[in-house]
Amino acid sequence: MRELTATLAQAEIIIEIGGAPVRVRTTDTSFIEMLERRYAGFVTSGKAAEFDFDVELTEPVAADADADLRVTLDSGRWRLERGDFAAEFDPHSRSGRIRQSRNPFSIDALFRILHTLMLAQEGGFLLHAASAIRNGKAFVFAGVSGAGKTTIASLAPPDVTLLTDEISYIRKDGNRYTAFGTPFTGELGKSGENVSAPIGALYLLEKGRQNQIAPVTAAEAGRAFLSNVLFFAEDQELVRSVFYSACEFVGQVPVYRLTFLPHSSVWEMLT
């Protein structure tokens, strides 16, 4: 990766996802305005940032647009590289630099990677799952593509607060887990609400001919959970940490298989 050049910060924005404020600085005010629109509802002010990034905007390189993602730890610093961006991040100072083209998709991917690294250190996850709050509890719905994450989110009654239909944000707080809303959208194209609640259950989705909730074995729960965890780093120690954290999660949070019809009546079973 080429050496990233420092930028003179003239404009900034703080984007808070999962209770972790990230400050983005750049010389380009129009880029900040774009981020304000993209992350509306997750922009905050008056808070100290947990992470700081200086962004240098570059022209897109078409030949490298589809280059494979690499997330590696080098001399204590994380390096994040893809065709449309390159970044460095120091986990000790919690600061870094980003070089990317002028689009929201690059920094969106960078945010996801950054949060997976942070969460892995504390026993949390980004999970390929929908999640929502009802009666003060968060429910998480995981499954492979087509299993029904977007469907069950779209069927939610008015008293349900959608956290996401695509990527759930899970943090560990002592002996409990909390789900947060995210701006990472799926087929609904709608950001989740920037709120949180303790997780009441994880449901493994499967479309069927009737609504039914069934228990699953610990081994099945662990396999299904791990298959939906988002993690990008090439670091064996952190991979082991994520594995043990996943086992701990399914040992503490009730996990069920939810077979359902594409009808709002499924939510009558979720209280």
C-alpha positions in Angstrom: 0.0 0.0 0.0 1.3 3.5 -0.9 2.1 5.7 2.1 -1.0 7.7 3.0 -0.6 11.4 3.0 -1.9 13.4 6.0 -4.6 15.9 5.3 -5.3 19.4 6.7 -8.6 19.0 8.6 -11.0 21.7 7.7 -14.3 20.0 8.1 -15.4 17.1 10.3 -18.3 14.9 11.3 -18.9 12.5 14.2 -20.9 9.4 13.3 -22.0 7.2 16.2 -22.8 3.6 15.5 -23.3 1.1 18.3 -22.5 3.7 20.9 -19.0 4.3 19.4 -18.5 7.8 18.1 -16.1 8.1 15.1 -14.8 11.4 13.9 -14.1 11.8 10.2 -12.0 14.8 9.1 -11.3 16.0 5.6 -10.6 19.2 3.6 -13.7 18.6 1.4 -16.9 20.0 2.9 -19.1 18.5 0.2 -17.9 15.0 1.3 -18.9 15.8 4.9 -22.3 17.0 3.6 -22.7 13.7 1.8 -21.9 11.8 5.0 -24.5 13.9 6.9 -27.1 12.7 4.4 -26.0 9.1 4.3 -25.8 8.7 8.1 -28.7 10.9 9.1 -29.9 9.8 12.5 -26.4 8.6 13.5 -24.6 12.0 13.3 -23.9 13.4 16.8 -22.2 16.4 18.3 -20.9 17.4 21.7 -19.4 14.0 22.3 -15.7 13.0 22.5 -14.9 10.7 19.6 -13.5 7.2 20.4 -11.9 7.0 17.0 -10.4 9.7 14.7 -9.8 9.4 10.9 -8.4 11.8 8.4 -9.7 11.2 4.9 -7.8 12.0 1.7 -10.1 11.9 -1.4 -8.7 10.5 -4.6 -9.9 9.8 -8.1 -11.3 6.2 -8.5 -9.0 3.7 -10.1 -11.2 1.6 -12.3 -8.7 -1.2 -12.8 -8.6 -1.8 -9.1 -12.3 -1.3 -8.3 -12.8 -5.1 -7.8 -9.6 -5.9 -6.0 -9.9 -8.3 -3.0 -10.2 -6.9 0.5 -7.3 -7.4 2.8 -7.3 -6.6 6.5 -3.9 -7.3 8.1 -2.1 -6.4 11.3 1.4 -5.0 10.5 3.7 -3.7 13.3 0.8 -3.1 15.6 -1.2 -1.2 13.0 -4.2 -2.4 11.0 -4.0 -2.0 7.2 -7.2 -2.1 5.3 -7.0 -2.3 1.5 -9.4 -2.8 -1.3 -9.6 -1.4 -4.9 -11.5 1.7 -3.9 -9.7 2.5 -0.6 -6.6 2.1 1.5 -6.4 2.8 5.3 -4.2 2.6 8.3 -5.5 2.4 11.9 -3.6 2.4 15.2 -5.7 0.5 17.8 -3.7 2.1 20.6 -4.2 5.7 19.7 -7.5 4.9 18.0 -6.7 7.0 15.1 -6.0 6.4 11.4 -5.9 7.7 7.9 -8.0 6.8 4.9 -7.5 7.3 1.2 -10.6 6.6 -0.9 -12.6 7.8 -3.9 -15.5 10.2 -3.4 -18.4 7.9 -2.7 -20.2 6.7 0.4 -19.8 3.0 -0.3 -16.0 3.0 0.4 -16.3 4.6 3.9 -19.4 2.4 4.6 -17.2 -0.7 4.1 -14.5 0.9 6.2 -16.9 1.6 9.0 -18.0 -2.1 9.0 -14.5 -3.3 9.2 -13.5 -0.9 11.9 -16.4 -1.9 14.1 -15.7 -5.6 13.6 -12.2 -5.1 14.9 -13.4 -3.1 17.8 -16.2 -5.5 18.7 -13.9 -8.5 18.5 -11.8 -7.1 21.3 -14.7 -6.8 23.7 -16.7 -9.9 22.8 -19.2 -8.3 20.4 -20.1 -8.8 16.7 -21.5 -7.5 13.5 -23.9 -10.2 12.4 -25.6 -10.8 9.1 -29.0 -10.6 10.6 -32.1 -8.4 11.0 -33.0 -7.1 14.5 -35.8 -5.2 16.1 -37.1 -4.1 19.5 -40.4 -5.0 21.0 -41.6 -4.6 24.6 -38.1 -3.4 25.6 -36.3 -6.5 24.2 -34.3 -6.9 21.1 -34.8 -9.9 18.8 -32.2 -10.9 16.3 -33.1 -12.9 13.1 -30.2 -14.6 11.4 -30.1 -16.6 8.2 -28.6 -17.2 4.8 -29.6 -15.0 1.9 -33.2 -15.6 1.2 -34.1 -17.0 4.6 -36.4 -14.1 5.4 -34.5 -11.4 7.2 -36.0 -8.6 5.1 -39.4 -10.3 5.0 -39.7 -10.5 8.8 -38.5 -6.9 9.1 -41.1 -5.7 6.6 -43.9 -7.7 8.4 -43.2 -6.0 11.8 -46.3 -4.3 13.4 -46.3 -0.6 14.4 -45.1 -1.3 18.0 -41.8 -2.8 16.7 -38.7 -0.6 16.3 -36.5 -1.7 13.5 -32.8 -1.8 14.2 -31.7 -3.2 10.9 -32.8 -5.6 8.2 -29.3 -6.5 7.2 -26.4 -6.1 9.7 -27.0 -6.3 13.4 -24.7 -4.6 15.9 -24.2 -6.6 19.1 -22.1 -5.4 22.1 -21.4 -7.3 25.3 -22.1 -5.5 28.6 -21.1 -7.6 31.5 -23.2 -10.8 31.3 -25.7 -9.5 28.8 -25.7 -8.6 25.2 -27.3 -5.4 23.6 -28.4 -4.9 20.1 -28.0 -1.4 18.5 -29.5 0.1 15.4 -27.3 0.5 12.4 -27.4 2.6 9.2 -26.3 -0.4 7.2 -29.3 -1.2 5.0 -30.5 -4.3 3.1 -33.3 -4.7 0.6 -35.6 -2.4 2.6 -33.2 0.5 1.9 -34.0 2.0 5.3 -31.6 2.7 8.1 -32.5 1.3 11.5 -33.3 3.6 14.5 -30.4 4.7 16.5 -31.5 3.0 19.7 -30.6 -0.1 21.6 -32.1 -2.8 23.9 -30.9 -6.0 25.6 -31.2 -9.1 23.4 -34.1 -11.4 24.4 -33.4 -14.2 21.8 -31.7 -15.1 18.6 -33.9 -16.7 15.9 -32.5 -18.8 13.0 -34.9 -18.1 10.2 -36.4 -20.6 7.8 -39.4 -20.1 5.6 -42.1 -22.8 5.9 -45.8 -23.6 5.7 -46.5 -22.7 9.3 -45.3 -20.5 12.1 -43.2 -22.5 14.5 -40.5 -21.9 17.1 -38.3 -24.9 18.0 -35.2 -25.2 20.2 -31.8 -26.0 18.7 -28.8 -27.7 20.1 -25.8 -25.7 21.3 -23.7 -27.1 18.5 -26.2 -26.1 15.8 -26.6 -22.7 17.4 -22.9 -22.1 17.4 -22.4 -23.2 13.8 -25.3 -21.0 12.6 -24.1 -18.0 14.6 -20.5 -18.2 13.4 -21.6 -18.6 9.7 -23.3 -15.2 10.0 -20.6 -13.3 11.8 -19.0 -10.6 9.7 -15.2 -10.7 10.1 -12.5 -9.7 7.7 -9.2 -9.7 9.5 -6.3 -12.1 8.7 -5.2 -12.5 12.3 -5.3 -15.9 14.0 -5.4 -14.6 17.5 -8.4 -12.4 16.8 -10.2 -15.2 14.9 -9.8 -17.4 17.9 -11.2 -14.7 20.1 -14.3 -14.3 17.8 -14.8 -18.1 17.9 -14.8 -18.2 21.8 -17.0 -15.1 22.0 -19.5 -16.8 19.7 -19.6 -19.9 21.9 -20.2 -17.6 24.9 -23.0 -15.8 23.2 -25.0 -18.9 22.3 -24.4 -20.2 25.8 -26.0 -17.1 27.3 -28.7 -16.0 24.8 -31.6 -18.3 24.0 -31.4 -19.5 20.4 -34.4 -21.0 18.5 -35.2 -22.0 15.0 -38.1 -19.9 13.7 -40.0 -21.3 10.7 -42.6 -18.8 9.4 -45.1 -17.9 6.8 -44.7 -14.5 5.1 -47.5 -13.1 7.1 -47.6 -10.6 10.0 -49.0 -13.2 12.3 -45.5 -14.5 13.0 -45.0 -11.5 15.2 -47.7 -12.7 17.5 -45.3 -15.4 18.7 -42.5 -12.9 19.5 -43.2 -11.0 22.7 
